[in-house]
Amino acid sequence: MLDVCVLAAIKDAPSYGYRIISELKEHIDISESTLYPILRRLETGGVLITFSKETNRRVRKYYKITASGTARISRFLSDWEELNKIYQFIKEHGGFN
């Protein structure tokens, strides 16, 4: 789920590590030691790409979602809808209203 959260954070525009953490912290607790391995795994999986850009005379590594990354978010949302249907069934028929 963290992988998809990271992809969602960069879906609209490329971003860098600190900004990704800042955006996600409103919703989940994530540290640099958690984020960077996720970013490397996502890059290896082809769902994001990296590029460097100089900002304020400092080179910063940016992450950009690929078409495969966008498709992964869509699959997750579709799967989530199915899981929610199952959850609702269990909730309604399991007596936990």
Backbone hydrogen bonds in HBPLUS format (Angstrom, degrees):
<---DONOR---> <-ACCEPTOR-->    atom                        ^
c    i                          cat <-CA-CA->   ^        H-A-AA   ^      H-
h    n   atom  resd res      DA  || num        DHA   H-A  angle D-A-AA Bond
n    s   type  num  typ     dist DA aas  dist angle  dist       angle   num
A0005-CYS N   A0001-MET O   3.02 MM   4  6.33 151.9  2.10 148.1 156.7     1
A0006-VAL N   A0002-LEU O   2.92 MM   4  6.19 158.1  1.97 154.8 159.3     2
A0007-LEU N   A0003-ASP O   3.00 MM   4  6.32 160.7  2.04 148.6 154.2     3
A0008-ALA N   A0004-VAL O   2.86 MM   4  6.04 156.4  1.91 147.6 154.0     4
A0009-ALA N   A0005-CYS O   3.01 MM   4  6.25 143.4  2.14 141.3 151.0     5
A0009-ALA N   A0006-VAL O   3.11 MM   3  5.07 121.5  2.47  93.6 108.4     6
A0010-ILE N   A0007-LEU O   3.15 MM   3  5.38 140.0  2.32 100.9 111.7     7
A0011-LYS N   A0008-ALA O   3.35 MM   3  4.97 161.8  2.39  95.9 101.1     8
A0015-SER N   A0063-TYR O   3.03 MM  48  5.40 152.3  2.11 143.5 149.1     9
A0063-TYR N   A0015-SER O   2.65 MM  48  5.40 153.9  1.72 156.8 165.5    10
A0020-ILE N   A0016-TYR O   2.97 MM   4  6.16 159.5  2.01 158.9 165.4    11
A0021-ILE N   A0017-GLY O   2.98 MM   4  6.25 166.1  2.00 159.7 162.7    12
A0022-SER N   A0018-TYR O   2.97 MM   4  6.19 159.7  2.01 146.9 152.8    13
A0023-GLU N   A0019-ARG O   2.93 MM   4  6.18 156.9  1.98 151.3 156.6    14
A0024-LEU N   A0020-ILE O   2.95 MM   4  6.15 161.8  1.98 153.9 159.0    15
A0025-LYS N   A0021-ILE O   2.86 MM   4  5.89 149.8  1.95 153.1 160.5    16
A0027-HIS N   A0024-LEU O   2.77 MM   3  5.48 155.4  1.83 124.6 132.3    17
A0028-ILE N   A0024-LEU O   2.78 MM   4  5.77 169.1  1.79 158.2 161.9    18
A0034-THR N   A0031-SER O   3.08 MM   3  5.23 143.4  2.22 100.1 110.9    19
A0035-LEU N   A0031-SER O   2.83 MM   4  6.10 163.9  1.86 155.2 160.4    20
A0036-TYR N   A0032-GLU O   3.09 MM   4  5.98 169.8  2.10 153.0 154.0    21
A0038-ILE N   A0035-LEU O   2.96 MM   3  5.19 116.6  2.38 103.5 119.8    22
A0039-LEU N   A0035-LEU O   2.88 MM   4  6.22 158.6  1.93 157.9 164.9    23
A0040-ARG N   A0036-TYR O   2.99 MM   4  6.21 160.0  2.03 149.8 154.6    24
A0041-ARG N   A0037-PRO O   2.95 MM   4  6.13 160.0  1.99 145.8 151.4    25
A0042-LEU N   A0038-ILE O   2.85 MM   4  6.09 160.3  1.89 155.8 161.2    26
A0043-GLU N   A0039-LEU O   2.92 MM   4  6.11 152.9  2.00 145.6 153.1    27
A0044-THR N   A0040-ARG O   2.91 MM   4  6.14 162.8  1.94 151.0 155.7    28
A0045-GLY N   A0041-ARG O   2.92 MM   4  6.11 144.9  2.04 142.0 152.0    29
A0047-VAL N   A0042-LEU O   3.07 MM   5  5.53 154.2  2.14 163.0 159.6    30
A0046-GLY N   A0043-GLU O   3.02 MM   3  5.12 157.3  2.08 104.0 111.2    31
A0066-THR N   A0047-VAL O   3.10 MM  19  5.23 161.7  2.13 123.7 121.4    32
A0049-ILE N   A0064-LYS O   2.76 MM  15  5.29 156.5  1.82 152.3 159.8    33
A0064-LYS N   A0049-ILE O   2.84 MM  15  5.29 161.3  1.87 155.4 159.9    34
A0051-PHE N   A0062-TYR O   3.05 MM  11  5.33 148.5  2.16 136.5 142.6    35
A0062-TYR N   A0051-PHE O   2.71 MM  11  5.33 177.1  1.71 171.7 172.2    36
A0053-LYS N   A0060-ARG O   2.93 MM   7  5.42 154.0  2.00 149.4 157.8    37
A0060-ARG N   A0053-LYS O   2.85 MM   7  5.42 167.6  1.87 142.4 146.2    38
A0055-THR N   A0058-ARG O   2.70 MM   3  5.17 167.8  1.71 150.9 151.0    39
A0058-ARG N   A0055-THR O   2.98 MM   3  5.17 138.3  2.16 104.1 116.3    40
A0069-GLY N   A0066-THR O   3.01 MM   3  5.01 121.7  2.37  94.2 109.2    41
A0070-THR N   A0066-THR O   3.02 MM   4  6.44 153.8  2.09 151.4 158.1    42
A0071-ALA N   A0067-ALA O   2.96 MM   4  6.21 156.2  2.02 146.5 153.2    43
A0072-ARG N   A0068-SER O   2.92 MM   4  6.13 142.3  2.07 137.0 147.4    44
A0073-ILE N   A0069-GLY O   3.09 MM   4  6.45 150.8  2.18 145.9 152.2    45
A0074-SER N   A0070-THR O   3.09 MM   4  6.43 161.0  2.13 148.0 152.9    46
A0075-ARG N   A0071-ALA O   2.90 MM   4  6.18 157.6  1.95 150.9 156.5    47
A0076-PHE N   A0072-ARG O   2.96 MM   4  6.16 159.6  2.00 146.9 152.6    48
A0077-LEU N   A0073-ILE O   2.94 MM   4  6.23 162.6  1.97 155.5 159.6    49
A0078-SER N   A0074-SER O   2.98 MM   4  6.19 154.5  2.04 147.0 154.2    50
A0079-ASP N   A0075-ARG O   2.84 MM   4  6.06 164.0  1.86 153.9 158.4    51
A0080-TRP N   A0076-PHE O   2.78 MM   4  5.96 152.7  1.85 149.3 157.9    52
A0081-GLU N   A0077-LEU O   3.01 MM   4  6.24 150.0  2.10 142.2 149.0    53
A0082-GLU N   A0078-SER O   3.22 MM   4  6.60 155.4  2.29 146.4 152.1    54
A0083-LEU N   A0079-ASP O   2.94 MM   4  6.28 160.7  1.98 152.2 157.6    55
A0084-ASN N   A0080-TRP O   2.80 MM   4  6.01 152.4  1.88 149.7 157.7    56
A0085-LYS N   A0081-GLU O   3.04 MM   4  6.33 148.4  2.14 143.8 151.6    57
A0086-ILE N   A0082-GLU O   3.13 MM   4  6.49 156.6  2.18 148.7 154.5    58
A0087-TYR N   A0083-LEU O   2.83 MM   4  6.09 160.3  1.87 150.2 156.4    59
A0088-GLN N   A0084-ASN O   2.85 MM   4  6.05 163.8  1.88 150.7 154.3    60
A0089-PHE N   A0085-LYS O   3.00 MM   4  6.24 155.3  2.06 144.6 151.3    61
A0090-ILE N   A0086-ILE O   2.97 MM   4  6.25 167.7  1.98 157.1 159.4    62
A0091-LYS N   A0087-TYR O   2.84 MM   4  6.03 162.4  1.87 154.7 160.4    63
A0092-GLU N   A0088-GLN O   2.87 MM   4  5.99 162.4  1.90 150.0 154.3    64
A0093-HIS N   A0089-PHE O   2.85 MM   4  5.93 160.6  1.88 154.4 160.0    65
A0094-GLY N   A0090-ILE O   2.68 MM   4  5.19 128.0  1.94 139.6 149.3    66
